[in-house]
Amino acid sequence: MQEFLNKLKGDRSIWAIAALLALFSFLPVYSAASNLAYMHGSGSTFTFFLKHFMHLSVGFVFMYFTHLMPYRYLRGLSFVGILVALVLLGFTMLQGTTIEGANASRWIQIPIVGMSFQTSTFASLVLMIYVARYMAKMADTPITFKESILPLWMPVFLVLILILPANFSTAALIFLTVIILVFLGGYPIKYLAIIIGMGVLCLAMFVLVAKAFPDAMPNRVDTWMSRVENFSNGEDTEEDYQIEKAKIAIASGGIKGVGPGKSVQKNFLPQSSSDFIYAIVVEEYGLIGAVILMSVYLLLLFRIVVVSHKAKTIFGSLVVLGVGLPIVIQALLNMAVAVELFPVTGQTLPLISSGGTSIWMTCLAVGIILSVSANSQVSEKEEEIDEENPLEILSEAI
């Protein structure tokens, strides 16, 4: 065991946090699996427990091998990665999957293994690396708005446009993280204000066009608006069923909780193992468990900042923040939705909720952070050399 631990490089606290979250996730996922088993007619909770175990196992394999790869390779691969991400997002949107007339094109099917893959989570990770690369490259050069439009903001807005119709919350989370990342990277605030204004204007135009021509392209605009209106007005409608059951679960938990596996609301919450798993955690483990879980994510945020600060290169520092901040922001957003501090978004709880793509991309992000931590002595010159030969880097990494 000690020999294996010695092979783990990077920040040991982040390794411990990731392992702790993964191990704890089995308890609420297995508890909520009874509802999933009933809904799918399988009658076996172990099937869903095993599926979650396999997802985490694959995710930690990704994390392990990613943390062994020198992170500077990502700088050269980011340009290729963003092109792949755009192709995947375009293919996903063209599938035209709809649910009750709304755009639900979020996944692509992988026929060989019979699995689905959510392309937006992959695109989000790749985009953060790409933005970190650009800001690091321009660190010693005065940035002008005109010159940054094509190399920086064009890929960002293309990714957002392809994600927005089917998944507003993910698009908003990506945009927020990019804004934070470029701000930390030294992008001029006056130009940043223009970009934010353009983003708000584009969103408003999309909503107006979608409302004016509802049959032109299936979208979820009506769903977004109803969620926001119901949240702001405090109205109880059928769409608030999930949040109401989540509030009952939280109220039932009290200080100490009802105990592991004893949740009642898991039988009524449709997304009890994913979007609303935090409500099940509060019900079973009470306020104490809820605060401890939130503290673990905040500790992860602290270690991310520490690793970013210790990185010797600008790219290393920015890429840690770029891939790490979305994990914590998504976790806090998921918790805020469960306690009705925020409208329903559909964001999962990283490393806790069930789901393959979310777990895998989170593990890849943690692996990148660990790689930066383990290779903190890399020089700017080495990064620039690697950036010049992305295809050679890809072959070497494989």
Stockholm file with secondary structure:
# STOCKHOLM 1.0

chainA/1-398         MQEFLNKLKGDRSIWAIAALLALFSFLPVYSAASNLAYMHGSGSTFTFFLKHFMHLSVGFVFMYFTHLMPYRYLRGLSFVGILVALVLLGFTMLQGTTIEGANASRWIQIPIVGMSFQTSTFASLVLMIYVARYMAKMADTPITFKESILPLWMPVFLVLILILPANFSTAALIFLTVIILVFLGGYPIKYLAIIIGMGVLCLAMFVLVAKAFPDAMPNRVDTWMSRVENFSNGEDTEEDYQIEKAKIAIASGGIKGVGPGKSVQKNFLPQSSSDFIYAIVVEEYGLIGAVILMSVYLLLLFRIVVVSHKAKTIFGSLVVLGVGLPIVIQALLNMAVAVELFPVTGQTLPLISSGGTSIWMTCLAVGIILSVSANSQVSEKEEEIDEENPLEILSEAI
#=GR chainA/1-398 SS CHHHHHTCCSCHHHHHHHHHHHHHHHHHHHHHHHHHHHHHTCCCHHHHHHHHHHHHHHHHHHHHHHHHSCTTHHHHHHHHHHHHHHHHHHHHHHTCCEETTEECCCEEEETTTTEEEEHHHHHHHHHHHHHHHHHHHTTTSCCCHHHHIIIIIHHHHHHHHHHTTTCHHHHHHHHHHHHHHHHHTTCCHHHHHHHHHHHHHHHHHHHHHHHHCTTTSCCCHHHHHHHHHHHHHTCCCGGGHHHHHHHHHHHHHTTTCSCTTCCSGGGTCTTTTTTTHHHHHHHHHHHHHHHHHHHHHHHHHHHHHHHHHHCSSHHHHHHHHHHHHHHHHHHHHHHHHHTTSSCCCCCCCTTTSCCHHHHHHHHHHHHHHHHHHHTTTCCHHHHHHHHTCHHHHHHHHC
#=GC SS_cons         CHHHHHTCCSCHHHHHHHHHHHHHHHHHHHHHHHHHHHHHTCCCHHHHHHHHHHHHHHHHHHHHHHHHSCTTHHHHHHHHHHHHHHHHHHHHHHTCCEETTEECCCEEEETTTTEEEEHHHHHHHHHHHHHHHHHHHTTTSCCCHHHHIIIIIHHHHHHHHHHTTTCHHHHHHHHHHHHHHHHHTTCCHHHHHHHHHHHHHHHHHHHHHHHHCTTTSCCCHHHHHHHHHHHHHTCCCGGGHHHHHHHHHHHHHTTTCSCTTCCSGGGTCTTTTTTTHHHHHHHHHHHHHHHHHHHHHHHHHHHHHHHHHHCSSHHHHHHHHHHHHHHHHHHHHHHHHHTTSSCCCCCCCTTTSCCHHHHHHHHHHHHHHHHHHHTTTCCHHHHHHHHTCHHHHHHHHC
//
